[in-house]
Amino acid sequence: MFDYLRLRLDEVGWQVAIPAADAGAYTGAENVKVTDEATQAQIYSDLVKEAACDPDLSGVSFFGFVDEGDLARFQAGFVRADAAPPRR
């Protein structure tokens, strides 16, 4: 058997638009084009399923579990800056 290099996808993230109801937890302005929560969830789900089937990948790391409060930074977390979960 041959040893080979396995890859790890690191800091994967898609920034999400902040709903008006949660805008008070954020400051500043977005610095990239954002997506909606449903699209982000689908992208993440598809990525995990594909990565699980790829023997060359050892893991996937999502960037930021909690959003940063500054919109010019990163809103790709699973939890909003005020610790609220995404609305369903």
N, C-alpha and C positions, 0 to 999 in steps of 0.2 A: 504494500500500500504506500502511496506517495503522500507526503505532507504537502499541504498547499496553504496559501494565504486565504484566510476568511476575512470578509469585510464587515464593518459595522457602520450602518447609516447613523450619523450623529447630527444632532440639532436640526431635526426635521420640524418644520412649522409653517402653517398658513395663517396669516393674520385675518382676524374676523372683525367686521363692523360692529361697533358697540351700539346696542339698542338704546333709544332715547331714555328709557326708564333707568338705565344704569350709567348714564353719562356723567353723573355727579362724582363718580369714583375715578374719573380720568381728567387729564389736562392736556393741552396742546392739540396738535393736528396730526392726522395720519401721514406717514411718510411713504407709503406704498399703496397700491390698489388692494383693497381688502375683499374678502369673500363673505358669505353668510355662514351661520353655524351648521346648517344642514349640509352644505357643500364641504366644509371642513371635516365634518364627521364622516362623510362618505369617502373623502380622500384618505383620511387616517385609517378607516376600516379596510379599504382596498389595499393600502400599503402594508398593513399588518398581515393580511391574508397572503399577499404575494411574497412578502419576506419570509413567512413561515414555510413556504414551499421552495425556497431558494437555498440549496445546500452551501452556497458560497457566502451567505450572510450569517453572521454570528449574533446580530441584534440590531435593534432600532431604538434610537433615543429621540424622544420628542422634546423640542425646545420649550422650556418654561411650563411648569405645571400651573402656576398662577400668573395671570397677566401683570404687566407692569403698568403703573398708573399714568405714565407719560405716553400719550399716543404716538409720539415721535420714536418710541422704542418698540416694544414687542407686545402684541395682543394675540398670541398664538396658544395661550394656555388653555387648560381644561376648566379652570376656575377664573372668574373675573377678579379684577383688582380689589374689589370690596369683599372678596371671599364668597360671592354668590355663585352658585352653579349656573351653567347655561340654562336658559328657559326652554322648556319642551312644549 
